[in-house]
Amino acid sequence: MKVVLFCGGQGMRMRDGVTNAPKPMTMIGDRPLLWHVMRYYAHFGHRDFVLCLGYAASAVKDFFLHYDETRSNDFVLEGAGQVQLFKTDISDWRITFVDTGLHSEIGERLRRVRRFLEGEEMYHRGNCPWMVWDPERSGATKAAGQDTTPGAPPTVAALDAAESEVVVSA
């Protein structure tokens, strides 16, 4: 299942007045907020990410393109400069970087990544409860009274922290 993360906003409410870093790149310890969110999903087995980029997209891309596993993991440095890591953080992650526009709203960002979600369930976390798009989800389509025949509109189920289910027709 792919995880769609919205990383394109300017993060004006989180600005410290000194840096121009986008909100996802706000540092928590040695790593940005985005890494911590992705690590949370990876812990539960979700390691295929689609990042909806916008403002300061290069900062997000550069972080992952130049990610140094040795900064946070134990390793052995052998004579020829070879590094043997004892564990890795992101080597099993698949990250798709998509420029979804500088001023796009969340709905537009989601529309612009849909080609990467063809035939997939969609699971995303934004500034709202968790949402799962799965037309085959047992119970969800029945609860909404949705038609489950091929070509019928999908059902969107929003899950809050208590995992109660609210069903919305897409």
Buried (B, 14 or more C-beta within 10 A) or exposed (E): EBBBBBBBBBBEEEBEEEEEBBBBBBEEEEBBBBBEBBEEBBEEEBBBBBBBBBBBBEBBBEBBEEBEBEEBEEBEEEEEEEEEEEEEBBEEBEBBBBBBBEEBEBEBBBEBBEEBBEEBBBBBBBEEBBBBBBBEBEEBBEBBEBEEEEEEEBBBBBBEEEEEEBBEEE
